[in-house]
Amino acid sequence: MSVRIDGELSGEVPSRTGGTRGILRGPRPEAVPALVARACTLVGLLDVAAGVFPRFRRSRMHAIAEVLPGALGPFAAALSLSAGVLLLLLAHGLRRRKRRAWRAAVVLLPAGAVAQFAYRHSVIGVVISAALLAPLLRHRGEFGALPDPRSRWRALANFVLMGAGSLVLGLVIVSVHENRMVGDPSLADRIQHVLYGLVGFEGPVDYSGPTSWTVAFSLGALGLLTAVTTIYLAFRPEHPAARLTEDDEARLRALLEKHGGRDSLGHFALRRDKAVVFSPSGKAAVTYRVVSGVMLASGDPIGDVEAWPGAIERFMDEARAHSWTPAVMGCSETGGEVWTRETGLDALELGDEAVVDVVDFSLAGRAMRNVRQMVKRIERAGYETRVRRIRDLGEGELDRIRRAAEAWRGTDTERGFSMALGRIGDPADGDCLIATAHKADAEPGPYGDLKAVLHFVPWGTDGVSLDLMRRDRSADPGMNELLIVAALQASPRLGIEQISLNFAMFRSALARGEKIGAGPVLRAWRGLLVFLSRWFQIESLYKFNAKFRPRWEPRFVVYASSRDLPRIGFAAMQAEGFVNLALPRPLRRRSPAPRPCGHALAEHGIRAA
């Protein structure tokens, strides 16, 4: 009979005593947060149902509803409703192992048990609360996640969402007591009654018997809950997102100077709305931004490949400390191999980066006919191009280019994260390349004869990577093609050997799906991508890049679990600017001062709050 050393297969039958001992030990510590979160969710839903639906409390579920935290004495409906909503709000924080959620749950459960015993003299209620409280106290070490980045605007978001939820739930509360209503109030009367009740006033709807008090207490509890949570969020201390400090940026630039030629996305690590963790040796770093609880890195780690594991370990430690979901967008094949080997994460091909080798580029040949004809036509229309380093431009011209790029932006918010620097003309970015198109015989506009701008960031010492493309909407079509060709033709005198263009998502699926012999699944996938291209630049970017006959370099997304992919995708869309959840400009607060990450605090002996 085969026996495995690790004990998974054994020649001995497990003893009944061992199985009983395993049951008495309870769940594994790492599973406790998820189990407690589910229990809080279930109790919360039952409490809300007990507070909203009177027949629920009179049904066979009466015995259960009476012993759940929140169903207390004469204020049973209101308190059950309040406790249910609070437990539902706590469940997500408990699942993410948040310390503050643990503290709130530890206070709420005993308070509910004491209130039940005082009003209902229910021993069973105390047992149920203790059953939830016991694993919380026993495994309190599992709930040590530090706070997420936050700001005051969350108070406004809470007020809007909680207010809307209270209005809907209040309308349900008013309507379920329809058999005790006096008369037949209209929907407008019921909405008015809810709005009055949320702020503690009596509305136009009346009931027979004590139902009026039940509805009034329930609506008042919802209104009080909305007000208290909003006030708490408005006055709690801010915990702003980390930003690059001047020292961090200087260290990153030193790493890029030595190792910047390895990854075309390296210079984008210098975005100042990113945070950074360094390896213990300081020879490698990972930059990231936290978006909706996702710790989102982009590109490969910066620095010496041998030191990457140390930086990746620091990244994962930071994610665990805050219970963030780790993810990497747009890493190379080598980067994906290191990430998956060091962390056990999975990788999925996301698309391809278009890289043009300057020595191989030419406008000659049938394949380049369309680009060649477009460039010649624009040149005949009187346009000229200039390709220079940022350090060679005067401040006046740089200011004009900045204002033009801002005015020609096609969206309200700046887009880009993985392949966008987020600034033009910074004195520290003197090696950046800028290509401009001008039309001297045109009527001068607010930006002179400037008609289009392309901005490139350095890629080591002999390459550049495309950052942004902006053009005057009144200019002739083909400005971007003109400037890319101009940059390629000027590259030899600037010492540039390769240019990275745009990133084409799902490029291989689009390319293979249109070929003869493609299967039905691949064709359906390509059809979906083409359909989505109406709103997102998927097919158009692929076709635009393909004009210049580039070589395609695959890029990957690294993730922990397939169930995290939708969340990571949404966070990436927020980071790239496709989904904007920020407040309107007049309501935004001034950007907070940079703060170091958790590891930096630990190294200086400071404990994070």
TAHUTA-V693586 format. One record per run of one state. SS is the DSSP state (a for helix, b for strand, c for the rest). FROM is the first residue (numbers start at 1). TO is the last residue. If there is no record, write none. Layout:
ss=SS from=FROM to=TO
ss=SS from=FROM to=TO
//
This chain:
ss=c from=1 to=15
ss=a from=16 to=25
ss=c from=26 to=28
ss=a from=29 to=52
ss=c from=53 to=53
ss=a from=54 to=58
ss=c from=59 to=61
ss=a from=62 to=67
ss=c from=68 to=72
ss=a from=73 to=95
ss=c from=96 to=97
ss=b from=98 to=98
ss=a from=99 to=120
ss=c from=121 to=122
ss=a from=123 to=138
ss=c from=139 to=139
ss=a from=140 to=142
ss=c from=143 to=144
ss=b from=145 to=145
ss=c from=146 to=149
ss=b from=150 to=150
ss=c from=151 to=152
ss=a from=153 to=176
ss=c from=177 to=177
ss=a from=178 to=180
ss=b from=181 to=181
ss=c from=182 to=186
ss=a from=187 to=198
ss=c from=199 to=206
ss=b from=207 to=207
ss=c from=208 to=210
ss=a from=211 to=235
ss=c from=236 to=238
ss=b from=239 to=239
ss=c from=240 to=245
ss=a from=246 to=259
ss=c from=260 to=265
ss=a from=266 to=270
ss=c from=271 to=274
ss=b from=275 to=278
ss=c from=279 to=283
ss=b from=284 to=291
ss=c from=292 to=293
ss=b from=294 to=298
ss=c from=299 to=301
ss=b from=302 to=303
ss=c from=304 to=304
ss=a from=305 to=322
ss=c from=323 to=324
ss=b from=325 to=331
ss=c from=332 to=332
ss=a from=333 to=343
ss=c from=344 to=345
ss=b from=346 to=357
ss=a from=358 to=360
ss=c from=361 to=365
ss=a from=366 to=380
ss=c from=381 to=382
ss=b from=383 to=389
ss=a from=390 to=392
ss=c from=393 to=394
ss=a from=395 to=407
ss=c from=408 to=426
ss=a from=427 to=429
ss=c from=430 to=432
ss=b from=433 to=439
ss=c from=440 to=444
ss=b from=445 to=445
ss=c from=446 to=447
ss=b from=448 to=448
ss=c from=449 to=449
ss=b from=450 to=459
ss=c from=460 to=462
ss=b from=463 to=471
ss=c from=472 to=478
ss=a from=479 to=494
ss=c from=495 to=497
ss=b from=498 to=505
ss=c from=506 to=506
ss=a from=507 to=513
ss=c from=514 to=519
ss=a from=520 to=532
ss=c from=533 to=538
ss=a from=539 to=546
ss=c from=547 to=550
ss=b from=551 to=559
ss=c from=560 to=561
ss=a from=562 to=576
ss=c from=577 to=584
ss=a from=585 to=587
ss=c from=588 to=597
ss=a from=598 to=603
ss=c from=604 to=609
//
